[in-house]
Amino acid sequence: MSAQKLVLSQRAELVQALSRGGTAEGVDCVLDLLISWGVLLWEDYVCACVLPEAQKTGLEFGKCVSVVKDDREPSTMATETLLCHRPFLVSRLRDHVDGALEHLLGRGCLTSADREEIQLPVYTSSQQARRLLDKVRFRGEDSAMVLLHYLDRTTSPPPPEKENEQPFWLVYQKKLCSSILAQCYFLSTCGGAGKYSLDDVYTDGLLELSQGCGDTQVSLGLEDVLGQVGTLNEEADTVLVSGQAGSGKSTLLQRLHLLWARREALQDFLLLFPFSCRKLNAEERELSLRDLLFLHCCWPDRDQDKLFAFVLDNPHLVLLTFDGLDEFKQSFSDERRHCCPTQAAPMSTLLFNLLQGSLMKGVRKLVTSRPEAAGPSLRQYLRKEVLLKGFSPGGIDCFVRKHHQDRGVASGVLQALQSNTALLGLCHIPVFCWIVSKCYKELLGCGKGSPQTFTDVYLMVLQHFFRRKSPQQKSLGSSWLLEHFQTIMHLGQLAFEGLDASCYIFSEVDLQNSGVAEEDITIGFLIHSKNFSSTDERHFEFLHITMQCFFAALHIVLSDKTNLNQIRTLFQTQCKSKGCIGFCQPREQSVMTTESSNPQITAKFVSGLLSQHHSDLLQQSCSATMLGKKSKCVVKCVSKGVQRHFKSIPQPVKGEKKSMHAMPSFVWLISCIYEMQDSDVAMNSVARLEVDHLKLTYCNIGPVECTALAYVLQYLRCPVGLQLDYNCVGDVGVEQLLPCLPVCSSLYLRNNNISDEGIRRLIDKGVHCESFKKIALFSNNLTDACTQDFAHLLKTKQIFLSLRLGNNNITSRGAEQLAEGLRCSQSLQYLGLWGNKIGDRGAEALAEALKDNTSLVWLSLVGNGIGNSGAQALAKIIQKSKTLEEMWLSKNCITRVGVEYIVKALEENVTVKSVWLRGNNLSQPEVEEFQRECRLIF
Ligand code: ADP
C-alpha cells in the first residue's frame, strides 16, 4: 500500500491524534500509530522522538518498510505485540503505570533505577507509559509477557457496565492533573543543569490584601488567595495577584497548580485550566471559548461536548488562571462584549470578557500581573486584589537554606548578605534571592566589592553564566565582557527588539535575525519555552523578564547604533506604550497606557551600566567618548525628571506646610540615580527641592527603594517629614533609611512590617539626629522589647515631640519601661498608644511618670483594656496638667466609678478640651448623667 493510501485509509485516526493540541502529545500519538503500523522503523521512531519540535513536522520516513498494518501476520512475539498495539497499550497503561512498575520490579523485569527514570514527574502519564513500553521491550520476551499478562488482568476486560465507569469529567481531570504536574514540577529559572523541584525550593512569600480589600496588615496563606477573606465585590469572579517583576507571581501560581494537581489544595475546583498570557499573545486565530480551554490547556480524549457542557453548567467548580497579564500585548479594555461560549473571537476579546465576567460568569479566574498593568478599568471587575510583596527576612533565610544543601555554604551566603544590607534589601525580591544563591561563588569571592545595585547583581549573574561555560577558567579575566561581546550583543538585540514589540517568546527565526547562534543559547540565559502550542518549532524565552530588560539595556549602552534620542525616550516619565520602549514602533501604532514597567527596569539598568563605576569594564568594548555622551544624557534626563516633579508641587495654602505627594515615577527616577552611584548626581538633583513634607504612601516601597531614597534624600537642604505609610519597608528597609535620618524631621511608617530590631537600629541613629522630632509607627510588629529604646530616645532627646505607637503589641510591661523615658521628657507633646494592651498597670505607670509633665498636649490610650484603677491614675494627670488638651480613653472598660474620678479632676483643670470615653462600660442613663460635663465625649 502506498504511503498516500495508508494516510487516506487511516485518516480518522491521524486526525484524532493530531488534534490533541497544546502539547507534543499529538505528534507522539501519530508516532505511536506509525510505529504500530510498521511505517516507521524503530530507529526512525527514536530519531523522530528526539528531534526538536520544529523538525517533527517535516518528518520524512524514507526508510519505511513495506509492511503495513493490514498486510501483517498477527504476531506471536510479545515484544512485537508491544509495538503493533502501541497506541492501544499506551491508553491502557497510562492509568496503571505505578502498578505495572511495581509488578515488573517484583518479577525482576525492571530495576528501581528504571522505575525512577520512568516516573520522573516531568513526564505526563502517557509519556511514562511510552517509556515503560520501550524499556520492557528491550528487556526481551519474558518481560514483555509479564507486562502483557499484567495489563490483561488489571485493565481488561474494560468495565462492561456503564455505572462502573469513572465520570467523564474525572477522566479529564486526571489528564489535566497529569499534564499540570509535568509542567509544574521544576522551577523555570532553574532550567538546564542543577534542576530544583518546586517542592525543594518553594518558600512562602508575603501576601497581603491590597488597599480597600480589608485589613491590609493581615498576612495571607496560599489558600486565602482564592478564599473569602478580603472579598470586595461578591459579584465579580476575578482575583488579581499583583507584585513587581520577580516578586514570585508565576512561582506562586505554579505552586497553586501543583498543589491542586496533587489534590492538596483548592479542592473545591474540579477542573483547573492554566494559561500564560505570554503564550496567548502568539494566538492569532479567532477561537471559541471551547477551543481556548481544550486547545490551549489539555485536549480531552473523549466526551468533548459533554465536558464543555459540564464546564458551562458548573462554573463554580472550574478555575482558570492567567499568568502575567502585564505581558499580554493589549491593555485590558471592556469595550467589546462577547458572551457566547461557542462563538469565535480574537484572543484579546476572549480574555477580557472572561476577566470582566461576560463570558463564563461564575467561573473563578485568578490573574497575576505587575500592578501598573491593572488599571482602573480592570479593577472595577475584581473580586479582590492580593499583593505579593516578596520574601520576609525569614523567607530569605529559608530560601537560601533550601537552595544550598551544604550548610556551610548557606551560612556563608547569609553572612555575606548580613554584611551588605543593600544586597540583603534586594533579596526581598525573590528573583534577586535566586540570583544571589546561584552566584554564591562569585558573591563569596568578591569581598568588599560585593554588589550594591540592580546592575551589579545582574553583571554578577552574567559573569557566572560565562564562567560556567568555561569551567576550566576558575575566574574570568578582567576582559570577560570583551571576550563574550558578540554573545552579549546578539542576546541584547533579541531582548531589545522583543521588548520593543512586547515579545517575550522567540522563535528560531527571531533568534537567527538577531544573530543568536546555538552556542549563545547554551550559555543559559535563554530557556526553552515549555508547551508552546502555536507551532511545533522550538521557542525560547529569557530566564526572567528582568534578564531580558538587562540584555536590552546592554544593547542600548554598548551598541554604536543607539542614538541619544532613544535614551531620552527611554527616560520619559509619562505615557509609554504597553511594555514597549518605543524606539522602533511609531508611537501611534500601540495602545497607549501608563504601563511602563519594562522600560523602567531597562532604564534603571542603563543608568547603572553607564555609571562611572562600570566604565572600565565597558570601555574595553566600546568608545569612551560614546559612553561619556550616553552617560551625560542619562544624568540630564534623570535630573530633569526629578525637577519636573518638584515643579508640579502646588504652592501651599497659607499656614499649611508645603507638601509633595510623589508620583509613581518619582521613586523610579530616584532608583535610577542610585544605580549610578554618583553622589554629585544625587546632590544636584535634589538640591533645589523645597518641601516640608514628602508623601510616599502606597508606593510599593520595599528595602531596595529605601536604599535608593536614602542615597538621594540625604542631600536635601532642609529637613522634611517623610511619610512612607503603607509600604513594605521592614527592618531591613529601616536600616537602609538611616543615611537620610538627619534630614528627617518626622518619619511616618504606619503599616510597614517593622519589628523591635528595626526600631533599635533606628533609635541608635535617631538620638544623634538633631532635626528628628516625630515618629509614627501604627500597625507594625512592635512589642515590649522596643519600649526601652523609646525610653532612651525620650530621655536623650529633649526636643522630641511626637511618639505614636498605636496598634502594636505593647503590654503593661512595655508601658512601665516607656514611663521611665516619659518621666524625663520635657518636650513630648503627642503620645499615642491606641490599640495596645497596657491595661490598668500600664496606665498607672504612665500616669505616675506624667504627673509632673509640662509638655504633653495629646494622649491616646484607646482600646487598651483600662479599667477604673487606670482611670483613677490618669485622672491625676488631668488634675495637674497645664498643657494637656485631649485625652482619648474610648473602648476601654471604665465604669461609672472611673468616670467620676475624671469628672472630679476636670473640675480642677482648665486646659483640657475633651476626654473621649465612647465604648466604655456605662449605661445610657449614666452617659446622660455625665454629659453635664461637656468636655466628656461619649
Ligand atoms: P514574577 O512572576 O513575579 O516575575 P517569578 O515567579 O518568575 O516572578 O520569580 C522569579 C524567580 O524567583 C523564580 O524563577 C524563582 O527562582 C524565584 N522565586 C520566586 N518566588 C519564589 C518562591 N516563592 N520560592 C522560591 N523561589 C521563588
Residues whose N, C-alpha, C, O or C-beta is under 5 A from the ligand:
A	BS01	ADP	T189 V201 Y202 T203 D204 G205 Q244 A245 G246 S247 G248 K249 S250 T251 L252 P430 V431 W434
